[in-house]
Amino acid sequence: MKTMFDLRSFFIGAALTVFVVFALGVSPSHSPQVDRFRFGASGSHVFVIDTATGQVWGKYVTPRQDLTSQEFMSPQLPLGKK
């Protein structure tokens, strides 16, 4: 059985392979943010840091009084604004 080598098909296949490799290497522009918020504590202070905006929330806590306060857990940025 004689097999013929088609040069045109070879170049189309090579071009498609290169296209797929480059398409897979491109990162999406709207990738999810990972590790945006950092939490920390120092003695009786608790901090939340938004690494994207640089905004910091802090609270002085005393033993067992932080359980009733909802101020720290409420949203700090208005919804819909960026």
Secondary structure, 3 states (H helix, E strand, C coil): CCCCCCHHHHHHHHHHHHHHHHHHHCCCCCCCCCCCEEEEEECCEEEEEECCCCCEEEEECCCCCCCCCCCCCCCCCCCCCC
